[in-house]
Amino acid sequence: MPETIEPREKPDKKREELKGKVLSLKELVDYQEGAVTSRMIVNRAAGSITLFSFDENEGLSEHTAPFDATVTILEGECEVWVAGQTCTMKEGDTIIFPAHAPHALSAVTRFKMSLTMIRG
């Protein structure tokens, strides 16, 4: 029987250029007026790391994810809802959204965050 070949993850030149360097994560994503912007810096079958910037009063509506998700605030302040609880987060704060738990967030001020998802 022929051996199964796993599809290779497509390398992304911009992500590859980040490897082996000291990074300031909040410098890797810029604000855009009236918008939410994102930049994926790691994307593997095992998981991903995505940076986001939110202009004031922007946010992500309530949703769920099939895996735990860790959010760390890199700059600014936001309000987070997870499974019916509300909290305010600021630079340096981290929260873990449990898999399948409804969650949302909204900018109190412009803010940047790192989202880490581990699949498995």
C-alpha positions in Angstrom: 0.0 0.0 0.0 1.4 3.4 -0.9 2.6 5.7 2.0 0.3 8.6 2.8 1.9 11.9 2.4 0.7 14.6 4.8 0.2 18.0 3.0 2.9 20.4 3.8 2.0 23.7 5.4 2.6 26.4 2.9 5.5 28.6 4.1 4.7 32.3 4.3 7.7 34.6 3.5 6.6 37.3 5.9 6.1 34.8 8.8 9.4 33.1 8.0 11.3 36.4 8.2 10.2 36.7 11.9 11.9 33.5 13.0 15.0 33.7 15.2 14.5 37.4 15.9 13.5 39.3 19.1 10.1 40.7 18.4 7.9 43.4 19.9 4.5 41.9 19.2 2.6 45.2 19.4 4.8 46.7 16.8 3.9 44.0 14.2 0.2 45.1 13.8 -1.0 48.6 13.1 -4.2 50.4 14.0 -6.7 51.3 11.2 -9.4 53.9 11.8 -12.8 52.3 12.4 -11.5 48.7 11.9 -10.1 45.5 13.4 -6.9 44.4 11.8 -5.0 41.1 12.2 -1.7 39.5 11.4 -1.0 35.8 11.8 2.6 35.3 12.8 2.5 31.5 13.4 0.2 29.1 11.5 0.7 25.4 12.0 -1.5 22.3 12.1 -0.9 22.3 15.9 -2.1 25.9 16.4 -1.6 29.5 15.5 -0.7 32.9 16.9 -2.5 35.9 15.6 -2.0 39.6 16.5 -5.0 42.0 16.4 -5.5 45.7 16.6 -8.9 47.2 17.4 -9.8 50.8 17.0 -11.8 52.4 19.8 -15.4 51.0 19.9 -14.6 48.1 17.6 -14.8 44.5 18.8 -15.6 40.8 18.0 -19.2 39.7 18.4 -20.0 36.7 20.6 -18.7 33.4 19.1 -17.2 30.1 20.2 -14.1 28.1 19.2 -13.5 24.4 19.2 -10.3 24.8 21.2 -9.0 26.8 24.2 -7.8 30.2 23.1 -5.4 32.4 25.1 -5.6 36.2 24.7 -2.9 38.6 26.0 -3.5 42.3 25.8 -0.4 44.0 24.4 -1.6 47.6 24.6 -4.7 49.5 25.6 -7.9 48.3 27.3 -10.9 46.2 26.4 -13.9 44.6 27.9 -14.3 40.8 27.6 -17.4 38.6 28.0 -16.9 34.9 28.6 -19.6 32.4 29.5 -21.8 35.2 31.0 -19.0 37.0 32.9 -17.7 40.4 32.1 -14.2 41.7 32.9 -11.9 44.6 31.9 -8.5 43.8 30.6 -5.4 46.0 30.1 -1.9 45.7 28.9 -0.2 42.6 30.3 -3.5 40.8 31.2 -4.2 37.3 29.9 -7.3 35.3 29.8 -8.0 31.7 28.6 -11.3 31.3 26.7 -12.4 27.7 27.3 -13.3 25.6 24.2 -16.9 25.9 23.2 -17.6 28.8 25.7 -19.3 31.8 24.2 -17.0 34.9 24.3 -16.7 38.4 22.8 -14.7 41.5 23.3 -14.9 45.2 22.7 -12.4 48.0 22.7 -12.6 50.5 25.6 -9.6 52.3 24.1 -7.7 51.3 21.0 -6.0 48.1 21.9 -3.8 45.3 20.6 -3.9 41.6 21.6 -2.2 38.3 20.8 -4.4 35.3 20.3 -2.9 31.8 20.7 -4.9 28.8 19.7 -3.6 25.2 20.3 -5.5 22.6 18.4 -5.8 19.1 19.7 
